[in-house]
Amino acid sequence: LFDRIGRSIYLTGPGELLLEKTNRLLALYHALNRDMALLEEEGPLRLGSSITIGKELLPGFLTRLKERYPALRAEVVVNNSDHVERAVLENEIDIGFVEGATRHEAIYREAFYRDRLVFLCHPGHAFAGKRGVPPETLAGEDFLYREKGSAGRELADGLLAARGVQIRPLWQSISTQTIVSAVRAGLGVAVLPYLLVRDALGRGEVAAFEVEGIAPERSFAIIRHRNKYVTRGMQALEEICRE
């Protein structure tokens, strides 16, 4: 590659060829690094969210993420927590937002917020505003429930079952607002996330009551597959949740 002549070093023909090709390779390498970094900042970033988080928290998170990475495209699917967890496992989404616990050991989970569920009834119901309602009295009530796979429903079912109360829902719906409307019409009682019903409670459209020995609280969490490569956008979104 070199000729040493006196105190000087000169490139040979093969040396000049190697230098030319190496410079091209280095230029390609730096261009690749730049393009890969741009892709991380532009997305798409595939997200899945439970209904409560998707309505109340995720829009604010994405607004702050957009301030950091204006070109980042975040694609969102809103469904129940069970569906979001499956989507993470099957690599259909990059990050999920769920309520309550996760089941699979391949899931990385980090809690970032605590929420509570409230029991609801019509303002004219005998339970309205009461504390310490005996759990066994709920067995005779018509229950308006979220669909199977909802983290809130699973939490309520578990707490009630622990007190010997088995619920057979009169209504099942993926729509919280549908359930609130049915409670407002006096069709039954429900248990729903406070964040989603606080406005209806504030307007007096429905009333809350407390059940003796049952205080349903849960945590919101951000999840991803443990083997998932964490891009800049993903890392920024996780930091925003922690804040």
Beta strands, then each sheet from edge to edge (+ up, - down):
strand 1: 2-5
strand 2: 8-11
strand 3: 45-49
strand 4: 74-78
strand 5: 95-99
strand 6: 107-121
strand 7: 143-146
strand 8: 171-173
strand 9: 189-193
strand 10: 207-209
strand 11: 217-225
sheet 1: 1+ 2-
sheet 2: 4+ 3+ 5+ 11- 6+ 9- 7- 8-
sheet 3: 4+ 3+ 5+ 11- 6+ 10-
end
